[in-house]
Amino acid sequence: MRSKLLVVGLVVVAAFAAATLLLGPPGASAQDTGIAVSAESGSGGAVSVGTPSTVLLGSLPAARFAATAVDGTGRPQNGMSDKEWAERWKKAGQRRDTAMPGTPIQAPPPGKGPEAMVVEEAAGVNTPSLANNFDGLSQAGWVPADMGLAVGITYIVQAVNSQITVLNKSGAVQLGFPKTLNSFFLEPDYPAAPIVFDPRCLYDWVKDRYICIAVQMAPGGAVGRVHLAVSQTNNPLGLWWIYKNIYPFGTGTWPDFPGLGQDREGIYITFNRFTTPPYTFVHAVTLLFRKTHVYAGSATSYWYQFGFDVGGTMIDTLQPANVQSDADNPRAEFMVNSYNIKFGGGQCFSGCNGLVVWAISNPFGFQAAGPAPRFSSVLVPTPSTYYLSLGAHQPSCNYCIDSGDTSTSP
């Protein structure tokens, strides 16, 4: 139940392309671009949450254990049973002796696709040089190392698997760290409570706040939970607001593969929803939180949307955008997904092409008795067809690492 990473080189390009295609120039609508935009996807509703709890991160007890051999150490879930995945992996091995070049696609007509964008080359060096280099928090006993990283003005917050730490910009771990994510999210430490895991963190450079999320699952998957934390200042050693148990579903399902993004208005949390064993994929989910309420530590309501689909087929593993620049204030929040679980013969075994870029408009009108958020999408073709990975090498063997499926995990 650990997430994994597929590097899709065109994700960033697709997001910028979709921004142009979906929004167009000022005053233009998505329909003005000539690109077919999907109808509303899925269903949703509003959920009220009470006043959050507070926690002083720097004062929590230091972590006293490495979470080895505990619940949740299995493979990443992808909607297939262990037997089904083993068979799929065996079939993937049959392709290893055959060249699998990407299949080029025909570019869209001029003015109808990403190539119509005017891209100015940045002045100077595009890739920043290395400023500092130091070790961070290790795997904390889990495999692989799922991580959230938020770099602020003075401090770095790093969360890995079941622990969280704070370092300064020179790499010095602050006194008393790391802490357990269980204690951070006001849960008893394991084994008194299930492990809190799969953290994601980012830094809001406009409001100078740290934002972290994590998920939790009771043994057997009977109860799923999502937790949200925001720092009350730009000092992560201080007080945080903790919104617990923001999972809008009942027992029998649980969240995995969380994603985290933000823009000027909101915090956006995504995850895949699975059933209890045998961990059948249900659908992708997005939660929308208004920043002004969360940053003030107020009771609020959030919107949840589920059942995102393309042509009636459910997509999975949405990744929301993180808008960092003070000068960047897009009129919609964006999310992106590749094709995966339900596509290309399953995990794109027979090949998939394209990315789906979503726009969320009017995300918080519902809080003032206005219209519900609107979710629309555009399909962005990729230059090559992508396939389920054949595995990764390491020094002692070839193709011996299960590198996961074709999802765009953060």
C-alpha positions in Angstrom: 0.0 0.0 0.0 2.9 2.2 -0.7 2.7 4.6 -3.7 5.2 4.6 -6.5 6.4 7.0 -9.2 6.2 6.9 -12.9 8.0 9.8 -14.5 5.9 11.1 -17.3 8.0 13.7 -19.0 5.0 15.6 -20.5 3.0 16.1 -17.3 4.2 19.6 -16.8 3.9 20.4 -20.5 0.4 19.0 -20.5 -0.6 21.1 -17.6 0.5 24.3 -19.3 -1.0 23.2 -22.6 -4.3 22.4 -20.9 -4.3 25.8 -19.1 -4.2 27.4 -22.5 -6.7 24.9 -24.1 -9.2 25.0 -21.2 -9.1 28.7 -20.4 -7.7 30.3 -23.5 -6.9 34.0 -23.6 -8.8 36.3 -21.2 -12.5 36.3 -22.1 -12.3 33.0 -24.0 -14.1 29.8 -23.1 -12.9 26.2 -23.4 -15.2 25.8 -26.3 -13.5 28.7 -28.1 -10.3 26.6 -28.5 -11.9 23.9 -30.6 -10.9 21.2 -28.1 -13.6 18.8 -26.9 -14.0 19.3 -23.2 -15.8 16.6 -21.2 -19.1 17.0 -19.5 -19.3 17.1 -15.7 -17.6 14.0 -14.3 -18.8 12.1 -11.3 -20.8 13.1 -8.3 -20.1 15.0 -5.1 -21.4 16.9 -2.1 -20.5 19.1 0.8 -19.4 17.9 4.2 -19.2 20.0 7.4 -16.2 19.7 9.7 -15.8 21.1 13.2 -13.1 23.3 14.7 -9.7 21.6 14.3 -7.5 20.5 17.1 -4.0 22.1 17.7 -0.7 20.4 18.1 2.7 21.9 19.0 5.0 19.8 16.7 8.2 20.7 18.4 7.0 19.5 21.8 5.9 16.0 20.7 8.0 13.1 21.9 10.6 11.8 19.5 9.9 8.7 17.5 10.9 5.6 19.4 10.5 2.9 16.7 11.0 2.1 13.1 7.7 0.8 11.7 9.0 -2.5 10.3 6.8 -5.5 9.6 3.6 -3.8 10.6 0.2 -3.6 8.8 0.6 -1.8 5.4 4.0 -3.3 4.3 2.5 -5.0 1.3 2.9 -4.0 -2.4 1.2 -0.9 -3.8 -2.5 -1.6 -4.4 -3.7 -1.2 -8.0 -7.1 -2.8 -8.1 -5.7 -6.3 -8.8 -5.2 -9.2 -6.4 -1.7 -10.5 -5.6 -2.4 -13.5 -7.9 -3.6 -11.3 -10.8 -0.7 -8.9 -10.4 1.8 -11.9 -10.4 0.3 -13.1 -13.6 0.4 -9.7 -15.2 4.1 -9.3 -14.1 4.9 -12.7 -15.6 3.3 -11.7 -19.0 5.2 -8.4 -18.9 8.4 -10.5 -18.6 7.6 -12.0 -22.0 8.1 -8.7 -23.6 11.6 -8.1 -22.2 13.4 -9.6 -25.1 11.4 -7.6 -27.6 12.1 -4.0 -28.3 9.2 -1.8 -27.2 9.8 1.6 -28.7 7.1 4.2 -28.1 4.6 4.6 -30.9 4.6 8.1 -32.3 1.2 9.8 -32.9 0.1 12.3 -35.4 0.1 15.8 -34.1 -3.2 17.7 -33.8 -4.0 20.3 -36.5 -2.3 23.7 -36.1 -3.9 25.8 -33.5 -5.7 22.8 -31.9 -3.1 21.3 -29.6 -0.1 22.0 -27.4 2.1 22.9 -30.3 0.0 26.0 -30.9 1.4 27.5 -27.7 4.0 30.2 -27.8 6.8 29.2 -25.5 9.5 31.7 -24.7 12.8 30.2 -23.7 13.8 31.3 -20.2 16.8 33.6 -19.9 19.9 32.2 -18.2 20.3 28.8 -16.8 17.1 26.8 -16.7 18.2 24.3 -14.1 19.4 25.8 -10.7 22.8 24.8 -9.5 23.1 22.7 -6.3 23.1 25.0 -3.3 23.4 22.4 -0.5 23.5 18.7 -0.1 22.6 16.6 3.0 20.9 13.5 4.1 17.2 13.6 5.0 15.0 11.2 6.9 15.4 7.5 5.9 12.7 5.0 5.0 11.6 4.7 8.7 11.3 0.9 8.2 9.0 1.0 5.2 9.7 0.0 1.6 9.7 2.1 -0.5 10.2 5.6 1.0 6.9 7.5 0.4 7.8 11.2 1.0 6.4 14.6 1.4 8.8 17.6 1.2 8.0 21.2 2.0 10.8 23.8 1.8 10.1 27.1 3.4 12.0 30.3 4.1 14.0 28.9 7.1 13.0 25.3 7.6 12.4 22.1 5.6 9.6 19.7 6.6 10.2 16.2 5.5 7.7 13.4 6.1 8.6 9.8 5.1 6.3 6.9 5.5 5.3 7.0 9.2 7.5 9.8 10.5 8.0 13.6 10.2 11.1 15.7 10.7 12.2 19.3 10.5 15.6 20.5 9.3 17.2 23.9 8.7 18.6 24.9 5.3 22.0 23.5 6.3 20.5 20.1 6.9 20.7 20.1 10.7 17.9 18.1 12.2 16.0 20.1 14.9 16.2 18.9 18.5 13.8 16.0 19.3 13.0 15.0 15.7 11.8 12.9 14.0 8.3 12.5 15.4 5.7 9.8 14.4 2.9 10.8 12.1 0.5 9.2 14.5 1.4 11.6 17.3 1.4 14.6 14.8 -2.1 13.8 13.8 -3.1 13.1 17.4 -3.4 9.4 17.1 -2.0 6.9 19.6 1.3 5.4 18.4 1.3 1.9 16.8 0.3 -0.7 17.9 -2.3 1.1 20.0 -3.7 2.7 16.7 -3.1 1.9 13.0 -0.1 3.5 11.3 -0.6 6.9 9.7 1.3 6.7 6.4 1.6 8.0 2.8 2.4 11.6 3.8 2.4 14.5 1.3 3.7 18.0 2.2 4.1 21.4 0.5 4.9 25.0 1.4 2.5 27.8 0.5 4.8 30.6 -0.6 2.0 33.2 -0.8 0.7 32.7 2.7 3.9 31.3 4.3 2.3 28.1 5.6 3.2 24.4 5.6 0.5 21.9 4.5 0.7 18.2 5.2 -1.7 15.3 4.7 -1.6 11.6 5.4 -3.9 8.6 5.3 -4.7 5.8 7.8 -6.3 2.4 7.6 -7.5 0.1 10.4 -6.3 -3.5 10.2 -8.1 -5.3 7.4 -9.1 -2.0 5.8 -12.4 -1.7 7.7 -12.0 2.0 8.4 -10.2 4.6 6.2 -9.1 8.0 7.2 -7.6 11.1 5.7 -5.9 13.8 7.9 -5.0 17.4 7.1 -2.5 19.6 8.9 -1.6 23.3 8.3 1.0 25.3 10.3 -0.3 28.4 12.0 2.8 30.4 11.1 5.9 29.9 8.9 7.6 28.1 11.7 6.8 24.4 11.6 8.2 23.8 15.1 5.2 25.8 16.4 1.5 25.2 16.4 -0.5 23.4 13.6 -4.2 23.1 13.0 -5.2 19.4 12.6 -8.3 18.4 10.7 -8.8 14.7 11.4 -10.9 12.0 9.7 -11.9 14.0 6.6 -12.9 10.8 4.8 -16.4 11.2 3.4 -17.2 7.5 3.2 -18.2 4.8 5.6 -16.6 1.6 6.6 -15.6 -1.0 4.1 -13.4 1.2 2.0 -10.1 3.1 2.5 -7.9 5.7 0.8 -4.5 5.2 -0.8 -2.2 7.1 -3.3 -3.0 10.6 -1.9 -2.1 13.7 -3.8 -1.8 17.3 -2.5 -2.0 20.6 -4.4 -2.9 24.3 -3.7 -3.7 27.6 -5.4 -4.6 31.0 -4.0 -8.1 29.9 -2.9 -7.9 26.3 -1.8 -6.1 23.2 -0.7 -6.8 20.1 -2.9 -6.5 16.6 -1.7 -6.8 13.5 -4.0 -6.8 9.8 -3.4 -7.9 6.5 -4.8 -10.6 4.6 -3.0 -10.4 0.9 -2.6 -12.6 -1.7 -1.0 -11.4 -3.8 2.0 -9.5 -7.0 0.9 -9.1 -8.0 -1.9 -8.6 -4.2 -2.4 -10.8 -3.6 -5.5 -10.4 -0.1 -7.0 -13.6 1.9 -6.6 -12.9 5.4 -8.0 -10.7 8.5 -7.7 -11.7 11.2 -5.2 -10.9 14.9 -4.8 -11.5 17.0 -1.6 -11.6 20.9 -1.8 -10.8 23.0 1.3 -11.0 26.8 1.4 -7.7 28.3 2.6 -9.1 31.2 4.5 -11.1 28.9 6.7 -8.4 26.3 7.3 -5.6 28.9 7.9 -7.9 30.5 10.5 -8.6 27.2 12.3 -12.3 27.6 11.7 -15.1 25.1 11.4 -15.8 24.8 7.7 -17.3 22.6 5.0 -15.4 20.9 2.2 -16.5 19.5 -1.2 -15.8 16.0 -2.2 -16.1 14.8 -5.8 -15.7 11.2 -7.0 -16.2 9.0 -10.0 -14.0 10.8 -12.5 -14.2 9.1 -15.9 -13.1 9.3 -19.5 -15.7 8.0 -21.9 -17.4 6.2 -19.1 -14.2 4.4 -17.9 -13.0 5.4 -14.4 -9.6 7.0 -14.1 -7.4 6.9 -11.1 -4.5 8.7 -9.3 -5.2 12.4 -9.8 -2.3 14.8 -9.1 -3.4 18.4 -8.3 -1.2 21.3 -9.3 0.9 23.2 -6.7 0.8 26.9 -7.6 3.9 28.4 -6.1 4.6 31.8 -7.7 3.3 35.0 -6.1 2.6 36.2 -9.6 0.6 33.2 -10.7 -3.1 33.2 -10.0 -4.9 30.9 -12.5 -8.6 31.1 -12.9 -8.9 27.3 -12.2 -7.1 24.7 -10.2 -5.7 21.9 -12.4 -5.2 18.2 -11.9 -3.6 15.6 -14.2 -3.7 11.8 -14.6 -2.3 9.3 -16.9 -4.2 6.2 -18.0 -3.7 3.3 -15.7 -5.9 0.7 -13.9 -8.9 0.5 -16.3 -7.1 1.3 -19.5 -5.0 -0.5 -22.2 -5.8 -4.0 -21.1 -5.2 -3.0 -17.4 -2.3 -0.8 -16.3 -1.8 0.0 -20.0 -0.3 -3.5 -20.6 -1.2 -3.2 -24.3 -0.3 0.5 -24.4 -1.9 3.9 -23.7 -1.6 7.3 -25.1 -2.4 10.7 -23.7 -2.9 12.5 -20.4 -6.1 13.9 -18.9 -5.9 17.4 -17.5 -8.8 18.5 -15.3 -9.9 22.1 -14.4 -11.8 22.9 -11.2 -13.8 26.1 -11.5 -15.9 27.8 -8.9 -14.5 25.6 -6.2 -16.1 27.3 -3.2 -19.4 28.8 -4.4 -21.3 26.1 -2.6 -20.3 27.7 0.8 -22.4 30.8 -0.1 -25.4 28.9 -1.4 -24.0 29.2 -4.9 -23.4 26.6 -7.6 -21.4 23.5 -7.0 -17.8 23.2 -8.2 -17.4 22.4 -11.9 -14.9 19.7 -13.1 -14.0 19.6 -16.7 -11.3 17.9 -18.6 -9.2 17.9 -21.8 -7.3 15.1 -23.3 -3.7 15.9 -24.2 -1.9 13.4 -26.5 1.6 12.2 -25.7 4.3 11.9 -28.3 4.6 8.2 -27.6 2.5 5.3 -26.4 3.4 4.2 -22.9 3.2 0.7 -21.4 3.2 -1.2 -18.1 6.8 -1.1 -17.0 9.0 -4.2 -17.6 10.7 -3.6 -14.3 13.8 -1.8 -13.2 17.5 -2.8 -13.0 19.8 -2.7 -10.0 23.5 -3.7 -9.8 22.8 -7.3 -8.9 20.1 -8.1 -11.5 18.1 -6.9 -14.4 14.3 -6.2 -14.4 14.2 -7.5 -10.8 12.5 -4.4 -9.3 8.7 -4.1 -9.6 8.5 -0.5 -10.7 4.8 -0.3 -10.4 2.1 0.7 -12.9 1.5 3.7 -15.2 -0.1 6.0 -12.7 1.2 9.5 -12.1 1.8 9.1 -8.4 3.3 12.1 -6.7 
